Amino acid sequence: MTRGNQRERDRERAQSRSTNKGGKGKDDGLTPEQRRERDAKALQEKAAKKAAQAAPGGTSAGGKGDNKK
């Protein structure tokens, strides 16, 4: 059974995927130390946001054991 031009199309698709890769990657222009600082700051902000969200509400209404019949 012959595959026709499927191999060629697959190669083209693979090449276009590798050249169009963007977004997150190791090549963001930051040193490892700068990257650690950036990530630590993001984690602190996330934790602060979660703590602020949990503090005023207390316990959530959808917790376990609330469904008494």
N, C-alpha and C positions, 0 to 999 in steps of 0.2 A: 504494500500500500504506500503510495507516495503522498508526501505532505504538501506538495505545491510550494507556494510562496509563504507558508506559515512560519518557517524558520526566519525568513527575512523580516517579516512583520514583527515577530517576537524580538528580534535583535534591535529593530528600530524603536520599539516600545521600551525596551530595557535601556537603551541609550538615552531616550528622551526623559525617562524617569530619573536617570542618574544626573543628567545635566540640569534638570529643573528642580533638583532638591534645594529647598530653601528652608527658612524658618530656623528651628533650633539646630545647632550643630556645634562641633568643637571649635569651629573657626569663627568665634564671635568677637575676636580681637581683645579678649580679656586674659589676664594672667590667672593662674589657678587661685592665687590669693584674692584677687578682685572678684572672681566668680564665687568663692566661698563667702566673702562679705555680702555680695548681692543676694545670695541664696539665704544667708542667715537673716538678713533684713526682711526678706519676703516671708520667711517662717515666723519671725517675731510679729510682723503685721497680721499675719493670718491667725496666730494664736491670740493676739489682742482683740481682733475682730470677733473671734469665736467666744472669748471670755465676756466681751461686752454684750454679745447676743444672748448668752446664757444667764448672765447676772440679773437683769430686770425681770425675766420671765420665771425664774425659779425652775421648777420641774416642768417637763413638757406634758401636755394633756394626753398624749398618745403612749404613755409609758406602760410597762407591764403591770398587770394586776388591777387595772382600772375598769375592767369589763365584768363587774359583778352582776349576776342574774338573779 
